[in-house]
Amino acid sequence: MPRCLLGYDLGSSSVKACLLDADSGKVVASASAPDEEMSIAAPQPGWAEQHPRDWWENILAATVKLRKARGGGLGDVAAVGISYQMHGLVAVDAENRVLRPSIIWCDSRAVEIGNAAFEALGEERCLEVLLNSPGNFTASKLRWVQENEPEVFRNIAKIMLPGDYIALLMTGRAVTTPSGLSEGIMWDYRREGPAQLILDHYGIPREYLPPVVPTFSEQGKLTAGAAEELGLPEGTPVTYRGGDQPNNALSLNVLEPGDVAATAGTSGVVYAVGSEAQYDRLSRFNTFVHVDHTPEKPRYGNLLCLNGAAILYSWLRQNAATVGSEGLSYKDMDRLASAVPVGSEGLSILPYGNGAERMLANRNPGASFHGLDFNRHKRAHVLRAAQEGVVFALKYGLDIMAEVGIFVRTVRAGAANMFQSRIFAEAFATITDSSVELYNTDGSQGAARGAGIGAGIYKAENAFRGLENIAVVEPVPGEAAAYREAYALWAGRQKESIGA
C-alpha cells in the first residue's frame, strides 16, 4: 500500500497542509485555511497575539480540504510533521488549558526586558552561551508575563512554542526540541542543553520547560480524540517539528554549510547554514540550532529577519489597491508595478510596520513613504516601491551578515509569496548579485519530508525526491546601475529617518 506523509505549516496568516507520496516525493494533495488571512490582535501598540484555538480550528479546516482535494481518506498516512511560526509563547496549566492568547513573533512588548537582561548578564557571557541577546524572544516574553500577569505565571505548568502546542493537542504529550529552545533563547550552546543562565536570571522554573526530544524522532502518537477530529488513524506518529524558517531551509534541501535559503512571506528571511557558531554582537541577525544539528556534526542557522515583507503588500492590497469595492489580485498588482521603471521614479518605502525589527537593533520605527510626489506618483509607483523596499531592507541586512563573513552567492527559495513576482525576484538577484533558484516547494512540504526522516522512512540525503528547480533568476546586468542608485537613495533616506 502506498505510504503518505502529512505536513502542516502553521503560519501567522494561514495553515497549509500537504500530503506527500513517501516513495516519489510528489505532492498528492494540498490545502490551506482560512480562505482569508488569520487575524492578529493588537490590544496595545506594538503587541501581537493570536489564540491557539484558532490555529487548531484552521488545522482541522485545512485537513478537511485536504481530504476533499484528494478525494479520499487519510488512512495511509505513515507520519505527521509540523512546521510553525517561530518565537511565540503558549502557556498552559496542569490540565493543558491555554492560560492566555499566544504572544507571537512580531510582538514588541519584551524588547526592553531583553535589552536589560543583555546588559545585566554581560554581553560577552550572553553571546558565548546563547549566541544572541535575549532580545524580544520567547524567554523575554515569559518574563513579561511574570512581571505583568503574575496570576497567569503562577498557574503555568508548561510553556511551549506554537508547534509544541499543536503536537500536544495531537499526542497529549508536551515535548520540545533543541532547535525550538534555541529560537526561544533558552538553549546553552556549550552544554547542548537548556540554558540555566537565562532561566535563573528571569526566574523561570526549569519544570516549565517540556522534555527535550530530537527534532527528527517519534515525539508522540495521535490520541483517539485527535485522530477522530483529523480523520487520521489513531496511533499515527508525529515525527518532526521545526520552526518555519529552519523548516523552509529543510524544504529546499538547505542543510550543509554554505547553503542559503530565503523566503518572503509575512516576514522576509535569509537563512544561511554554517558549521560554526557565528554571531553578530548586536544581534541584528540571529544564530539558532538548525534542524539537523548534532553535537558531533554541528549545524547552525544564521537568520536575518525583516518583519515587514509580504504583510506590506497585503496591507496595500486591502487598503490601497482597489477597484471600486473590489481588491486587485496580487498578479494585477505586479502587472501594474512592472510598468514603472526601476527606482519607482524616486519613491522609497521603508517596510518597517510589523513590530520591532532585529536588524534595526529592535527598534520599531513603523513603515514610511519618502519622496512621494502627488503630481507624478500613481498607485503603480507605490506598488513597485513596496517590492523594492522589501528587497532593499533585506540587502541592508545582508550587508550586516557580510561583516562577519557570511556571503550570499546562490539563494534557494520556494516559488511562493513575494518570490512569485518577477519584479521582486529580479530586484533581489540584481541588488545582491546572486542567483535565485526557485523550487516547487513550501513549508508544508518541508514538514512532510521532515516527518519521513523522523519516521526512518528515509535518510535526509534521500528525502528530496520530487523537489524540482523550476526557475533560476539571475541578476539583470542592464538594471544593476539603476538598482544601485535606487538602493543608495533608499539607504540614505533610512539613515536620515531612523539613523540606521
SULMOPE-V214945 format. One record per helix or strand of 2 or more residues. SS is the DSSP state (2 for helix, 1 for strand). FROM is the first residue (numbers start at 0). LEN is the number of residues. If there is no record, write none. Layout:
ss->SS from->FROM len->LEN
ss->SS from->FROM len->LEN
//
This chain:
ss->1 from->3 len->7
ss->1 from->14 len->7
ss->1 from->26 len->7
ss->1 from->48 len->2
ss->2 from->51 len->19
ss->1 from->76 len->8
ss->1 from->88 len->4
ss->1 from->101 len->2
ss->2 from->110 len->11
ss->2 from->122 len->8
ss->2 from->137 len->11
ss->2 from->149 len->5
ss->1 from->157 len->3
ss->2 from->161 len->10
ss->1 from->174 len->2
ss->2 from->177 len->6
ss->1 from->186 len->2
ss->1 from->192 len->2
ss->2 from->195 len->7
ss->2 from->205 len->3
ss->1 from->210 len->2
ss->2 from->223 len->7
ss->1 from->236 len->7
ss->2 from->243 len->8
ss->1 from->259 len->5
ss->1 from->267 len->7
ss->1 from->285 len->4
ss->1 from->299 len->7
ss->2 from->309 len->10
ss->1 from->321 len->2
ss->1 from->325 len->2
ss->2 from->329 len->8
ss->2 from->343 len->3
ss->1 from->347 len->3
ss->2 from->357 len->3
ss->1 from->367 len->3
ss->2 from->378 len->24
ss->1 from->409 len->5
ss->2 from->416 len->4
ss->2 from->421 len->11
ss->1 from->434 len->5
ss->2 from->442 len->12
ss->2 from->459 len->3
ss->1 from->468 len->5
ss->2 from->476 len->22
//
